[in-house]
Amino acid sequence: MIISASRRTDIPAFYSDWIIERIRSGFALVRNPFNPRQVSKVTLNPEAVDCLVFWTKDPKNMLDKLSYLKDYCYYFQFTITPYDRSVEPGLRDKGNIIETFKKLADRIGSERVIWRYDPIIVSEQFNLAYHFRAFEKMVDLLQGHTEKCVISFLDYYKKISSGLKRLGLRRPERDGIRDVVRFFAGKAKDAGIHIETCSEEEDLDEFGITHGSCIDGNLINRLTGRNKQYSKDRYQRSACRCVESVDIGSYNTCLHRCSYCYANFSQKMIYRNYGRYDSKSPILCSRLDAGDTITERKE
């Protein structure tokens, strides 16, 4: 079983104590986001977990907890984008976050820290020339600390469309996308970084950019030394090539509050849920209620 921690929130940034408590306890409880009374019990002991995949924009709070993961295969999907606090209001200074990236890679290996430049958004401020300068600078800083960069272009979700419109943020046109990938591919190749796309339909092979899998069965086999066959995750978008995983996070709990994020759709709920956070609770930002039904998740 592969554990995703998490597409729904930034566990390393805000809930590192919780995930370590869950690892110590050997399980986590997860509410079904479509039917909150349904709760799954997910086993987290090393024998049951093929890999832990962490999604984060700032794992500083995990750096002193890596020893608790010594019995697990794990890697980080680490997003660093060039936007300011008008778009990503909850993030630390990007220079400091880049230093955290390098420290993490130095400790666990560059193959286990994947850089996400995701999503790529354009506006009057963040035009193509802005992205070219930002990407070139980040490549120079991250060279030798990662083997892979994952890119994607803005996806529109109804729940975030008003915020995007207010800030003038949009997906690049097709010609702009090709200009971006042409420039990025050249810079990344020179630095020994391979670029893959995340959930993008367009074929970019001519630029040396392939369709990627963020929950990557091939990488997990490489890290574990196994040759296991993993099935595509049927619950993700059709263009997504991730293999099947179990997510243990909760929506509306990420304090980064990025304007383009599909996992947050209510500022009020974010702060309400965070107010319920208890690192000892088996459910992230929640507690069991009398009407909940718990089902053991099959490994």
N, C-alpha and C positions, 0 to 999 in steps of 0.2 A: 504494500500500500504506500502511495506517495501522499505526503501531507503538504498542502499549500497553506502558507502562513504569511500573508494572505492576500488574495486579490481584493478583499473587501475592506481592508484597513491596513495601517502600517504598524504591525505588531512589534518589530524591532525598535521603532522610534518611541512608541508610547506604552507598550505593554510587554516589555522584555521581562519584567518580574513575573507576569502572569504565565508566559510561555515556559519559563524555567520551572515554575510551580507545577505546571501541567506535565512537564517531562519527568519531574520527580515523582508525581502521583501516578504516572503511567496512563493517563487518559484525559480527554477533554470532552465537554458537552457542548453541542452546537445546535442552535435553534434553526429550524427550517425557515428561511426568510419569507417563504410564501405561505407558510402555516406555522406561526410561531409556537403553537402549543405542541407541535411535534419536535422532540429533542432527540438527537442522535448521540450515543456514547461512542467516541472514537478512541481506540486503543493507540497509545503512543509509546509503548515500550520498544526498545531497539529491534527485537525479533520480528515485530509486526510492521515496522516502518522501513521501506526501501530507501526513502530519501525525504528530507525536510527541505522544502523550497521556500525561502524567505523573500518577500517583496518589500522593498523599503526605499525611502528617499533620504534616510539618515539613521544608520544603525549605531550611532555613537554609544547608545546605552547598552548595546550588546557586546561591545568590545571586551568588557571585563567578565563576561558570562560564557565565553566560548568553550571553556573547559567543561561545562555541563553538557556539551554536544559531542564529547569525544567518542562516544559509542555509536554515533549516527553518521550516515552520509548526509551531507547538506551542501547547499550553495545559495548564493544571494543574487537576486535580480535587483540591481541597485540603480535607481533612476537619478540622473543628474541632467537637468535641462537648463537653458540659459535665461529663464524668465525671472522677472523681478517680483516684488511682493504684491503688485497689482493683480498678478495671476496666481501666485503661490504664496499667500500671505503668512503661512505658518512655518516657513522654512528658515533655518539658520543661514548665515552668510555662505554663499556657494564655495568660496575659497576654503572655508573651514570644512565644509562637507567633502570637498575633494581630498583634503588631507585625511579625513576619516576613511574614505575609499582606499587610499593608499596604505593606511595602517592595516585595514582589514585584509587587503590582498597580501601584504607582507606576512601576515600571520597565518592565513589559510591557503594561500596560493592563488595566482592570477586566474587559473582555470575555474575557480569557484566564486569569482566575483564578476558578474556580467553587467556591463554598463548599458543602461537603457537611456537613449536620447528619444524620449517618448512621452507625449505625442509632439509631432512637429506642427506648429501653429504659426500662421502668419497674420500680421496686422500692419498698420502704418508704422508702428514702432518695431515690430519683430518681422522685418522684411527678409527677403532671401539673403541679401548682403549681410545682415545681422547674423543669420544662422551660419553663413560661411565663416565669418570671423570667430563666432563662438565655438563652433565645432573644431576648427583648426586649433584654437587655444586649448580646448579640453583634450584633444588627442595628444598634444604635446605634453600636457600634465599627467595624463593617464597611461601613456605609453609604457609598456613593461609591467603594468599593474592589472591588465585585463587582456583576454584573448578575443573577446567578442563584444560587439556593440549591436544592440537591438533597436531598430527604429520603427516608428509607425507614424501615420498622419492622422490628424484630428478626426474623430468620429463624432457625429452629432447624435445626442440623446435628448429627447424631449425635456427631461427634467433639468438639463443644464443649458438649454438653448438660449434662455433669456439672459443669463449671465454672460455667455459668449457674445451675444449681440451687443450688450451694453459695453463691453470692452473692445468691440470691433475685432474679435478673434475669429478666424476662419481656416478651413482646410486649403492648402495651396491648390491652384488649378493643375491640370495634368502636366502642362509644360513646366510649371514650377517644380512639381514633384520630380520630374526627370532631371532638371537642373540641380536640384538638391542631391539626388542620389549619385549623379555623375561626380559632383564635387566631393561629397562625403566618401565615396568609394576610393577615390584617388588618395585622399589624405589618410584614410584608415589603412589602406594597403601598405603605404610607405611606413606606417608605424607597426605593422604586423598584427593589425586588428581586423578580424573578419566581421562583416556586417550582414545581419539577417533582418528580415522584416517580421513584424508581429501582426497577424490577422489582416494582411493586405492581399487583395486579389491580383493586383497587377504583377506581371512577370518582369523582373528586373535582372534576369540572368546576364544580359548583355553588359551590365555594369559590374558583374561579379558579386551581386547581392542575391542571396537565396531566401526562400521562405523558411522561417524558423519555427521552433517549438520552445516556448518559454518553460513549460514543464516538459523537459527534454529527456526522453527515454534513452537516447544514445549517450548523452552526457552522463546520465545516472549509471549506465552500464560501464562507461569509461572510469568513473570515480569508484565504483564498487568492484570492478574486475569481473562482473557477471556478463551473461549474454541473455538477458531476459526480454521477452516480447511483451510490450505494453500496448494496450488498445487506445485508440483515439478517444478523447473525451467528447462524448456525444452531447453533453450539456453546454458546450461552448459554441460560439458562432461558427458558421460553416467554413470560413476562411482560417479559423484557428487550427493549428496543427499540434496543439498540446496533447499529451497523453493523459489518461484518466488520473484524477487526484481527488482528495477529500479536503475541502477548505474548512478551516476551523475558526475563521474570523467572523466579524459582524459588521453589517453596513451601518452607516451613519455614526462612526466612532473615530474617524481620522481627523485630527486637529490641524493637519496641514491645510485643509479647506481649499484645495486647488480648484480653480474655476472650471477646468475641463473634466473633473473627476466624476465618473458615473456611480461611484460607490457612496457618495454623499449626496443627498438631495434635500436636506433640511438642516439649516444651521441650528435651529431650536432643538432638534432631536440629537444632534452631535453633542451639544453641551449637556442635555438631559442624560444621554447614555453615559457620557464620560463621568458625570456625577455619580453614577451607579458602579463605577469601576472598583473592583475589589480583587487584588492579585490572588487571593486565596479561593475565589469563587471558581467552580469548574466551568462556568459559562462566561465568556467575555462580556463585560459591562451588563451583566444580568444575574439573576438568581432563579433558582427553581421555584415554581409556583405550584399550588395544589392541583391545578387543572392540567399540568404538563404530562405528556406521555413520553417515556424514555424508551428508545429502541436501540439495542446494541448494533452498531455498524459492523457488517461483515467485512472481514479482512480480505 
